Amino acid sequence: MKPALSDIQARIHRLERQNRTLITTLCVMCGVALIAATKHSDAIINATEIRTQRLTLVDEQGKLLVDTRGVKGVEIRAYLPHNVVQQ
């Protein structure tokens, strides 16, 4: 018994719909994985040495606290408020 043309077309449409569903599910899973991988954590990084040409420290609100530039020698500009005790 040979399948009718309408049966073959119905099967192709069903397979295409399943493929779209699988591709959408895969894209959603990749998106969730990317979000989970870039989740911010309060991890502490310990390093023996850090080398950079410029280092800027900001507070939680993004306000500039310290700006350092080391071209020849070291130039440090502190923007700390007057009520902060420096140690």
Backbone as a chain_set.jsonl record, in Angstrom:
{"seq": "MKPALSDIQARIHRLERQNRTLITTLCVMCGVALIAATKHSDAIINATEIRTQRLTLVDEQGKLLVDTRGVKGVEIRAYLPHNVVQQ", "coords": {"N": [[0.842, -1.171, 0.0], [0.713, 2.095, -0.952], [1.658, 5.214, 0.397], [-0.528, 8.018, 0.434], [-0.331, 11.197, -1.254], [-1.265, 13.305, 0.314], [-0.966, 12.232, 2.866], [1.822, 12.081, 3.082], [2.472, 14.809, 2.904], [1.216, 15.729, 5.239], [2.699, 14.384, 7.15], [5.247, 15.567, 6.707], [4.69, 18.249, 7.398], [4.098, 17.878, 10.113], [6.592, 16.938, 11.054], [8.184, 19.189, 10.495], [7.02, 21.047, 12.251], [7.638, 19.819, 14.684], [10.436, 19.998, 14.549], [10.766, 22.834, 14.622], [9.809, 23.269, 17.209], [11.705, 21.827, 18.709], [14.057, 23.263, 18.062], [13.407, 25.796, 19.099], [13.181, 25.108, 21.821], [15.829, 24.307, 22.318], [17.185, 26.748, 21.866], [16.103, 28.294, 23.966], [17.039, 26.833, 26.163], [19.814, 27.204, 25.834], [19.947, 29.966, 26.202], [19.114, 30.19, 28.898], [21.22, 28.786, 30.08], [23.368, 30.479, 29.444], [22.656, 32.779, 30.887], [22.747, 31.74, 33.475], [25.449, 31.149, 33.599], [26.636, 33.641, 33.583], [25.892, 34.774, 35.918], [26.172, 37.058, 38.555], [28.427, 36.957, 41.235], [29.549, 37.295, 44.619], [32.31, 36.803, 44.717], [35.597, 36.484, 46.002], [38.676, 37.51, 44.828], [41.9, 36.407, 44.966], [45.163, 37.504, 44.511], [48.624, 37.429, 43.739], [50.015, 39.381, 42.385], [49.094, 42.275, 40.582], [49.053, 43.827, 37.513], [48.66, 46.826, 35.868], [47.879, 49.628, 33.763], [46.184, 51.591, 34.55], [44.05, 52.086, 37.312], [40.886, 52.15, 38.647], [38.817, 52.782, 41.347], [35.559, 52.281, 42.484], [32.534, 53.0, 44.367], [29.584, 51.273, 45.684], [27.524, 52.634, 44.45], [28.659, 53.499, 42.149], [30.198, 55.743, 42.272], [33.215, 57.548, 41.93], [36.061, 56.614, 43.723], [38.889, 56.213, 43.989], [41.462, 57.004, 41.732], [44.007, 55.852, 39.819], [47.05, 56.356, 38.068], [49.811, 55.216, 36.352], [52.247, 56.386, 34.857], [54.937, 57.681, 34.701], [56.368, 57.021, 37.488], [54.042, 57.245, 40.201], [50.788, 58.409, 40.262], [48.251, 59.32, 42.311], [44.913, 59.914, 42.795], [42.587, 60.724, 45.123], [39.174, 60.446, 45.827], [37.66, 60.316, 48.048], [35.029, 60.812, 50.422], [35.0, 63.355, 53.024], [34.317, 62.333, 55.5], [35.217, 59.766, 55.651], [37.473, 57.54, 57.073], [40.822, 57.146, 56.412], [43.116, 54.502, 56.228]], "CA": [[0.0, 0.0, 0.0], [1.51, 3.288, -1.138], [1.028, 6.341, 1.103], [-1.073, 9.064, -0.43], [0.41, 12.449, -1.225], [-1.734, 14.096, 1.453], [-0.357, 11.641, 4.066], [3.232, 12.49, 3.098], [2.49, 16.229, 3.229], [0.848, 15.858, 6.653], [3.871, 13.948, 7.931], [6.289, 16.593, 6.573], [4.28, 19.396, 8.213], [4.253, 17.479, 11.519], [8.029, 16.909, 11.343], [8.664, 20.572, 10.511], [6.537, 21.642, 13.5], [8.453, 19.239, 15.755], [11.776, 20.595, 14.443], [10.687, 24.202, 15.154], [9.675, 23.158, 18.665], [13.002, 21.399, 19.253], [15.002, 24.372, 17.913], [13.019, 26.803, 20.086], [13.563, 24.59, 23.141], [17.291, 24.366, 22.395], [17.569, 28.156, 22.031], [15.731, 28.702, 25.329], [17.975, 26.181, 27.094], [21.104, 27.893, 25.704], [19.789, 31.273, 26.841], [19.116, 29.979, 30.353], [22.585, 28.405, 30.457], [24.203, 31.687, 29.381], [22.3, 33.629, 32.025], [23.269, 31.104, 34.68], [26.914, 31.216, 33.585], [27.087, 35.007, 33.82], [25.303, 35.27, 37.17], [27.173, 37.728, 39.369], [28.625, 36.443, 42.584], [30.43, 38.113, 45.443], [33.53, 36.022, 44.885], [36.815, 37.215, 46.333], [39.793, 37.071, 44.001], [43.201, 36.603, 45.589], [46.231, 37.513, 43.524], [49.918, 37.834, 44.247], [50.413, 40.608, 41.71], [48.202, 42.795, 39.554], [49.729, 44.863, 36.727], [47.755, 47.568, 35.003], [48.299, 51.002, 33.542], [45.275, 52.469, 35.258], [43.131, 51.389, 38.205], [39.859, 53.033, 39.166], [37.975, 52.149, 42.35], [34.265, 52.933, 42.645], [31.723, 52.421, 45.428], [28.421, 50.502, 45.231], [26.692, 53.479, 43.602], [29.408, 53.844, 40.957], [30.941, 56.991, 42.46], [34.66, 57.383, 41.878], [36.746, 56.712, 45.007], [40.323, 56.375, 43.76], [41.868, 56.88, 40.339], [45.469, 55.785, 39.787], [47.685, 56.271, 36.751], [51.23, 55.017, 36.558], [53.029, 56.604, 33.646], [56.295, 57.752, 35.233], [56.062, 57.149, 38.902], [52.644, 56.936, 40.51], [49.919, 59.537, 40.566], [47.028, 58.803, 42.921], [43.913, 60.92, 43.105], [41.549, 60.155, 45.977], [37.916, 61.175, 45.798], [36.893, 59.848, 49.198], [34.391, 61.883, 51.19], [35.776, 63.784, 54.171], [33.96, 61.589, 56.705], [35.796, 58.423, 55.579], [38.796, 57.47, 57.701], [41.776, 56.405, 55.592], [44.093, 53.764, 57.039]], "C": [[0.894, 1.243, 0.0], [0.842, 4.456, -0.415], [0.59, 7.417, 0.125], [-0.251, 10.335, -0.261], [0.002, 13.307, -0.03], [-1.155, 13.559, 2.769], [1.106, 12.068, 4.2], [3.343, 13.97, 3.472], [2.165, 16.458, 4.713], [2.029, 15.463, 7.54], [4.987, 14.991, 7.878], [5.943, 17.809, 7.426], [4.452, 19.101, 9.703], [5.726, 17.459, 11.919], [8.619, 18.316, 11.389], [8.236, 21.277, 11.799], [7.345, 21.106, 14.681], [9.861, 19.824, 15.738], [11.788, 22.023, 14.963], [10.587, 24.195, 16.67], [11.003, 22.77, 19.295], [14.031, 22.527, 19.168], [14.688, 25.473, 18.921], [13.421, 26.363, 21.491], [15.071, 24.658, 23.333], [17.772, 25.798, 22.601], [17.253, 28.655, 23.438], [16.698, 28.101, 26.341], [19.347, 26.839, 27.027], [21.046, 29.264, 26.369], [19.815, 31.164, 28.355], [20.512, 29.613, 30.827], [23.512, 29.607, 30.435], [23.919, 32.621, 30.544], [22.858, 33.043, 33.307], [24.792, 31.212, 34.751], [27.423, 32.613, 33.892], [26.506, 35.608, 35.091], [26.417, 35.85, 38.034], [27.235, 37.089, 40.748], [29.571, 37.369, 43.323], [31.718, 37.354, 45.737], [34.706, 36.942, 45.178], [37.937, 36.635, 45.492], [41.083, 37.408, 44.733], [44.269, 36.511, 44.516], [47.518, 37.968, 44.187], [50.337, 39.169, 43.652], [49.376, 40.974, 40.669], [48.942, 43.914, 38.838], [48.705, 45.502, 35.802], [48.28, 48.979, 34.825], [47.414, 51.977, 34.304], [44.328, 51.626, 36.091], [42.168, 52.418, 38.773], [39.0, 52.246, 40.137], [36.697, 52.96, 42.493], [33.503, 52.268, 43.783], [30.517, 51.711, 44.824], [27.523, 51.3, 44.299], [27.404, 53.896, 42.313], [30.168, 55.155, 41.071], [32.43, 56.694, 42.54], [35.269, 57.584, 43.258], [38.224, 56.996, 44.826], [40.603, 56.151, 42.286], [43.386, 56.903, 40.314], [45.938, 55.686, 38.349], [49.178, 56.141, 36.991], [52.02, 55.163, 35.28], [54.505, 56.634, 34.016], [56.136, 58.023, 36.708], [54.6, 56.801, 39.107], [51.918, 58.223, 40.842], [48.613, 58.97, 41.099], [46.12, 59.979, 43.239], [42.816, 60.248, 43.912], [40.325, 61.052, 45.953], [37.037, 60.757, 46.965], [36.226, 61.033, 49.884], [35.176, 62.18, 52.454], [35.479, 62.96, 55.423], [34.492, 60.144, 56.685], [37.205, 58.458, 56.161], [39.686, 56.617, 56.83], [42.786, 55.738, 56.5], [45.276, 53.397, 56.211]], "O": [[1.74, 1.399, 0.88], [-0.358, 4.685, -0.565], [1.256, 7.685, -0.875], [0.434, 10.521, 0.745], [0.849, 13.966, 0.573], [-0.881, 14.335, 3.684], [1.571, 12.378, 5.297], [4.206, 14.346, 4.264], [2.788, 17.3, 5.359], [2.319, 16.116, 8.543], [5.61, 15.273, 8.901], [6.815, 18.348, 8.108], [4.896, 19.961, 10.465], [6.075, 17.914, 13.008], [9.466, 18.602, 12.235], [9.021, 22.029, 12.377], [7.696, 21.866, 15.583], [10.423, 20.115, 16.793], [12.717, 22.405, 15.675], [11.207, 25.019, 17.341], [11.385, 23.336, 20.32], [14.799, 22.728, 20.109], [15.601, 26.028, 19.533], [13.944, 27.164, 22.265], [15.539, 25.031, 24.409], [18.662, 26.043, 23.415], [18.059, 29.367, 24.036], [17.129, 28.783, 27.271], [19.989, 27.017, 28.062], [22.0, 29.673, 27.03], [20.47, 31.963, 29.023], [20.946, 30.084, 31.878], [24.36, 29.746, 31.317], [24.842, 33.193, 31.123], [23.389, 33.775, 34.142], [25.358, 31.35, 35.835], [28.529, 32.764, 34.411], [26.615, 36.813, 35.318], [27.463, 35.228, 38.225], [26.214, 36.734, 41.337], [30.309, 38.137, 42.706], [32.155, 37.279, 46.886], [34.785, 38.052, 44.652], [38.129, 35.419, 45.447], [41.325, 38.564, 45.077], [44.289, 35.576, 43.717], [47.497, 38.799, 45.094], [50.943, 39.995, 44.334], [48.846, 40.114, 39.965], [49.411, 44.853, 39.48], [47.989, 44.826, 35.063], [49.046, 49.468, 35.655], [47.855, 53.069, 34.662], [43.856, 50.58, 35.644], [42.589, 53.44, 39.316], [38.508, 51.169, 39.803], [36.743, 54.184, 42.611], [33.777, 51.12, 44.132], [30.427, 51.559, 43.606], [26.837, 50.726, 43.453], [26.812, 54.575, 41.474], [30.724, 55.636, 40.083], [32.847, 55.707, 43.146], [35.027, 58.607, 43.899], [38.76, 57.918, 45.441], [40.059, 55.237, 41.666], [43.993, 57.883, 40.748], [45.314, 55.025, 37.519], [49.742, 56.905, 37.774], [52.423, 54.166, 34.68], [55.247, 55.71, 33.679], [55.805, 59.136, 37.117], [53.992, 56.133, 38.27], [52.406, 59.032, 41.631], [47.939, 58.214, 40.401], [46.541, 60.935, 43.89], [42.184, 59.305, 43.437], [40.435, 62.274, 46.05], [35.811, 60.834, 46.884], [36.785, 62.128, 49.926], [35.946, 61.335, 52.912], [36.317, 62.898, 56.322], [34.234, 59.384, 57.619], [38.023, 59.298, 55.787], [39.343, 55.472, 56.534], [43.263, 56.356, 57.451], [46.21, 52.771, 56.712]]}, "num_chains": 1, "name": "protein.A"}
